[in-house]
Amino acid sequence: QVQLVESGGGLVQPGGSLRLSCAASGFTFSTYTMSWYRQASGQERELVAIIASAGGNTNYADSVKGRFTISRDNTKNTVYLQMNSLKPEDTAVYYCKARFQFNDYWGQGTQVTVSS
């Protein structure tokens, strides 16, 4: 059974940091491209960051470049999103996604709220 379980969300002040985790099971994690998406209230879901299966190549949305870092540990079947210098505009539900060829799997999402 495929599962993506996210954790690490919560309330943080502007300028603060959070580290999101997504633990995967039920598929060959090391062959999948992993991504983080986010969806703010009333908005479309948008891509935040992508990391290649081996962890070498990463890409980021312009809005988070220099502030967020995606990484993965294939020995732990886990992908991370380190979020620094957080802004109120980063407030959203954050989702992880696994992709291999035409197979996509999604996590349940975790709420990140940036507010003073």
C-alpha positions in Angstrom: 0.0 0.0 0.0 1.5 3.3 -1.1 1.8 5.9 1.7 3.2 9.4 1.9 3.1 10.7 5.5 4.0 14.3 6.0 5.0 16.0 9.2 6.7 19.2 10.5 4.1 21.8 9.7 2.8 24.3 12.2 2.7 28.0 13.2 5.8 30.1 12.8 6.6 33.8 12.9 7.8 35.7 9.9 11.5 35.1 9.4 11.4 31.8 11.2 12.1 28.3 9.9 10.4 24.9 9.6 11.5 21.6 8.3 8.9 19.4 6.6 9.3 15.7 6.3 7.5 13.2 4.0 8.0 9.5 4.8 7.3 7.1 2.0 6.4 3.5 1.9 4.8 0.9 -0.5 6.9 1.7 -3.6 10.6 1.9 -4.7 11.3 5.3 -3.3 14.8 5.6 -4.8 13.4 5.5 -8.4 10.9 8.3 -7.9 11.2 12.0 -8.4 10.0 13.7 -5.3 8.3 17.1 -5.2 6.8 19.6 -2.8 3.7 21.5 -3.7 1.6 24.0 -1.8 -1.9 25.3 -1.9 -3.0 28.5 -0.2 -6.6 29.1 0.7 -8.6 29.9 -2.5 -5.5 29.3 -4.7 -4.4 26.7 -7.1 -1.9 24.1 -6.1 1.6 25.2 -7.1 5.0 23.5 -7.4 7.5 24.5 -4.8 10.5 22.3 -5.3 11.6 19.1 -7.1 14.5 16.6 -6.4 15.7 13.9 -8.7 15.6 10.3 -7.7 19.3 10.1 -6.7 19.1 13.5 -5.0 21.6 15.3 -7.3 19.3 17.7 -9.2 16.9 20.2 -7.6 14.7 22.9 -8.9 12.7 25.6 -7.1 9.9 28.0 -7.7 11.2 31.5 -8.0 9.3 32.6 -5.0 11.3 30.3 -2.7 14.7 30.2 -4.3 17.4 31.0 -1.7 15.1 30.3 1.2 13.9 26.7 0.8 16.0 23.5 0.3 14.7 20.2 -0.8 16.6 17.1 0.1 16.1 13.3 0.4 17.5 10.4 2.2 16.9 7.2 0.1 18.1 5.0 3.0 15.1 6.4 5.1 12.6 6.7 2.2 12.1 10.3 3.3 12.1 13.7 1.5 12.6 17.0 3.3 11.8 20.6 2.8 13.9 23.0 4.9 12.0 26.4 4.9 13.9 29.4 6.1 13.1 33.1 6.2 9.5 32.3 6.1 7.0 34.9 4.9 3.2 35.2 5.4 2.9 34.5 1.7 4.3 31.0 2.4 1.2 30.1 4.4 -0.4 27.1 2.7 -1.0 23.4 2.9 2.2 21.7 1.8 2.0 18.3 -0.1 4.7 15.9 -1.1 4.4 14.1 -4.4 6.2 11.0 -5.8 6.4 10.5 -9.5 7.9 7.6 -11.6 6.9 7.6 -15.3 3.1 7.9 -15.3 2.6 7.0 -11.6 1.9 9.8 -9.2 1.3 9.6 -5.5 0.4 12.3 -3.1 0.6 12.9 0.6 -2.2 14.2 2.8 -0.7 17.6 3.3 0.5 19.5 6.3 -0.5 23.1 7.3 2.2 25.8 7.4 1.0 29.1 8.9 3.4 32.1 9.0 2.0 34.8 11.2 3.0 37.1 14.0 
